[in-house]
């Protein structure tokens, strides 16, 4: 499976680092953790850029 992911990553023009990550996760049976890894990376990068997560609630009277 790792070899197939590596070939797919190459065809999709992914960076070598991304291809290595997919291959490593597949080799170790941890591909199911990819979603959590991607979310954690997104949060780290948002904090690095100074982004703040907020929730906006708008109330409108229904007549």
C-alpha distances in whole Angstrom, upper triangle without the diagonal:
4,5,5,6,9,10,11,12,14,15,16,18,17,19,17,17,15,13,13,13,10,8,11,10,7,8,11,10,12,10,13,16,15,18,20,19,20,23,24,24,26,29,29,29,32,34,34,35,38,37,38,37,40,40,43,45,48,50,52,55,55,58
4,5,5,6,9,10,10,12,14,15,17,15,16,14,14,13,9,9,10,7,5,7,8,5,6,9,10,11,10,13,15,14,17,19,18,18,22,23,22,24,27,27,27,30,32,31,33,36,35,36,35,38,40,42,45,47,50,52,55,55,59
4,5,5,6,9,10,11,12,14,16,15,16,13,15,14,10,10,12,10,7,10,12,9,9,13,13,15,13,17,18,17,20,22,21,21,25,26,24,26,29,29,29,32,34,33,35,38,37,39,38,41,42,45,47,50,52,54,57,57,61
4,5,5,6,9,10,11,12,14,14,16,14,16,14,11,12,13,10,9,12,13,10,11,15,14,15,13,16,18,16,19,22,20,20,24,25,24,26,29,29,29,31,34,33,34,37,36,38,37,40,41,43,45,47,50,52,55,55,58
4,5,5,6,9,10,10,12,11,13,12,13,10,7,9,10,7,6,10,10,8,10,13,13,13,11,14,15,13,16,18,17,17,20,22,20,22,25,25,25,28,30,30,31,33,32,34,33,36,37,40,42,44,47,49,52,52,55
4,5,5,6,9,10,11,10,11,9,11,9,6,7,9,7,6,10,11,10,11,14,15,15,13,16,17,15,18,20,18,18,22,23,21,23,26,26,25,28,30,29,30,33,33,35,34,37,39,41,44,46,49,51,54,54,58
4,5,5,6,9,10,10,12,11,13,12,9,11,13,11,10,14,15,13,14,18,18,18,16,19,20,18,20,23,21,20,24,25,24,25,28,28,27,30,33,32,32,36,35,37,36,39,40,43,45,47,50,52,55,55,58
4,5,5,6,9,9,12,12,14,11,9,12,13,10,10,14,15,13,15,18,18,18,15,17,19,16,18,21,19,18,22,23,22,23,26,27,26,28,31,30,30,34,32,34,33,36,37,40,42,44,47,49,52,51,55
4,5,5,6,5,8,8,10,8,5,9,10,8,9,13,13,13,15,18,18,17,14,17,18,14,17,19,17,16,20,21,19,20,24,23,22,25,28,27,27,30,29,32,31,34,35,38,40,42,46,47,51,51,54
4,5,5,6,8,8,11,10,7,10,13,11,12,15,16,16,17,20,21,20,18,21,21,18,20,23,21,19,23,24,22,23,26,26,25,27,30,29,29,32,32,34,34,37,38,41,43,45,49,50,54,54,57
4,5,8,11,11,14,12,10,14,16,14,14,18,19,18,20,23,23,22,19,22,23,19,21,24,22,21,24,26,23,24,28,28,26,29,31,30,30,34,33,35,35,37,39,40,43,45,48,49,53,52,56
4,5,9,11,13,11,10,14,14,13,14,18,18,17,20,22,22,21,18,20,21,17,19,22,20,18,21,23,20,21,24,25,23,25,28,27,27,30,29,32,31,34,35,37,39,41,44,46,49,49,52
4,6,9,11,10,9,13,14,14,15,18,19,19,21,23,24,23,20,22,22,19,20,23,20,18,21,23,20,20,24,24,22,24,27,26,26,29,28,31,31,34,35,37,40,42,45,47,50,50,54
4,6,8,6,6,10,11,10,12,15,16,16,18,20,21,20,17,19,19,15,17,19,17,15,18,19,17,17,21,21,19,21,24,23,23,26,26,28,28,31,33,35,38,40,44,45,49,49,52
4,5,5,6,9,10,11,12,14,16,17,18,20,21,20,18,20,19,16,18,20,17,15,19,19,16,17,20,19,18,21,23,21,22,25,25,28,28,32,34,36,39,41,45,47,50,51,54
4,5,5,6,9,10,10,12,14,15,16,18,20,19,17,20,19,16,19,20,17,16,20,20,17,19,22,21,20,23,25,23,24,28,28,30,31,34,36,39,42,44,48,50,53,54,57
4,5,5,6,9,10,10,12,14,15,17,18,17,15,18,17,14,17,18,14,14,17,17,14,16,19,18,17,20,22,20,22,25,25,28,28,32,34,37,40,42,46,48,52,52,56
4,5,5,6,9,10,11,12,14,16,17,15,13,16,14,11,14,15,12,11,15,15,12,14,18,17,16,19,21,20,21,24,24,26,26,30,32,34,37,40,43,45,49,49,53
4,5,5,6,9,10,11,12,14,15,14,12,16,15,12,15,17,14,14,18,18,16,18,21,20,20,23,25,24,25,28,28,30,30,33,35,37,40,43,46,48,51,52,55
4,5,5,6,9,10,10,12,14,13,12,16,15,13,16,17,14,15,18,18,16,19,21,20,20,23,25,24,26,29,28,31,31,34,36,39,42,44,48,50,53,54,57
4,5,5,6,9,10,11,12,11,9,13,11,9,13,13,10,11,15,14,13,16,18,17,18,21,22,22,23,26,26,28,27,31,33,36,38,41,44,47,50,51,54
4,5,5,6,9,10,11,9,7,11,10,8,12,13,11,12,15,16,15,17,20,19,20,22,24,24,25,28,27,29,28,32,33,36,38,41,44,46,50,50,53
4,6,5,6,9,10,10,9,13,13,11,15,16,14,15,19,19,18,20,23,23,23,26,28,27,29,31,31,33,32,35,37,40,42,45,48,50,53,54,57
4,5,5,6,9,8,9,12,12,11,15,15,13,15,18,18,17,20,22,21,22,25,26,26,28,31,30,32,31,35,36,39,42,45,48,50,54,54,58
4,6,5,6,5,5,8,8,8,12,12,11,13,16,16,15,18,20,20,21,24,25,25,27,30,29,30,29,32,34,37,39,42,45,48,51,51,55
4,5,5,6,5,9,10,10,13,15,14,15,18,19,19,21,23,23,24,27,29,29,30,33,32,33,32,35,36,39,41,44,47,49,52,52,56
4,6,8,9,12,13,13,17,18,16,18,21,21,21,24,26,25,27,29,31,30,33,35,34,36,35,38,39,42,45,47,50,53,56,56,59
4,5,8,11,11,12,16,16,15,17,20,20,20,23,24,24,26,28,29,29,32,34,33,34,33,36,38,41,43,46,49,52,54,55,58
4,6,8,9,11,14,15,14,17,19,19,20,23,24,25,26,28,30,30,32,34,33,34,33,35,36,40,41,45,47,50,52,52,56
4,5,6,8,11,11,11,13,15,16,17,19,21,21,23,25,26,27,29,31,30,30,29,32,33,36,38,41,44,46,49,49,53
4,5,6,9,10,10,12,14,15,16,18,20,20,22,24,25,26,28,30,28,29,28,31,31,34,36,39,42,44,47,47,51
4,6,7,8,10,11,13,14,16,17,19,20,22,23,25,26,28,29,28,28,26,29,29,32,34,37,39,42,45,45,48
4,6,5,6,9,10,11,12,14,16,17,18,20,21,23,25,26,25,25,23,26,27,30,32,36,38,41,44,44,48
4,5,5,6,9,10,10,12,14,15,16,18,20,21,22,24,23,24,22,25,26,29,32,34,37,40,43,43,47
4,5,5,6,9,10,11,12,14,15,17,19,20,21,23,21,21,19,22,23,26,28,31,34,36,39,39,43
4,5,5,6,9,10,11,12,14,15,17,18,20,21,20,20,18,21,22,25,27,31,33,36,39,40,43
4,5,5,6,9,10,11,12,14,15,16,18,20,19,20,19,22,24,27,29,33,36,38,41,42,46
4,5,5,6,9,10,11,12,14,15,16,18,17,18,17,20,22,25,27,30,33,36,39,40,44
4,5,5,6,9,10,11,12,14,15,17,15,15,14,17,18,21,24,27,30,33,36,37,41
4,5,5,6,9,10,11,12,14,15,14,15,14,17,19,23,26,29,32,35,38,39,43
4,5,5,6,9,10,10,12,14,14,15,15,18,21,24,27,30,33,36,40,41,45
4,6,5,6,9,10,11,12,11,12,12,15,18,21,24,27,30,33,36,37,41
4,5,5,6,9,10,11,9,10,10,13,16,19,22,25,29,32,35,37,40
4,6,5,6,9,10,10,12,12,16,19,22,25,29,32,35,39,40,44
4,5,5,6,9,9,11,12,16,19,22,25,28,32,35,38,40,43
4,5,5,6,5,8,9,12,16,18,22,25,28,31,35,36,40
4,5,5,6,7,9,13,17,19,23,26,29,32,36,38,42
4,5,8,10,13,16,20,22,26,29,32,35,39,41,45
4,6,9,12,15,19,21,24,27,31,33,37,39,42
4,6,10,13,16,19,22,25,28,31,35,37,41
4,7,10,13,15,19,21,25,28,32,34,37
4,6,10,12,16,19,22,25,29,31,35
4,7,10,13,17,20,23,27,29,32
4,7,10,13,16,20,23,25,29
4,7,10,13,16,20,22,25
4,7,10,13,17,19,22
4,7,10,13,15,19
4,7,10,12,16
4,7,9,13
4,6,9
4,6
4
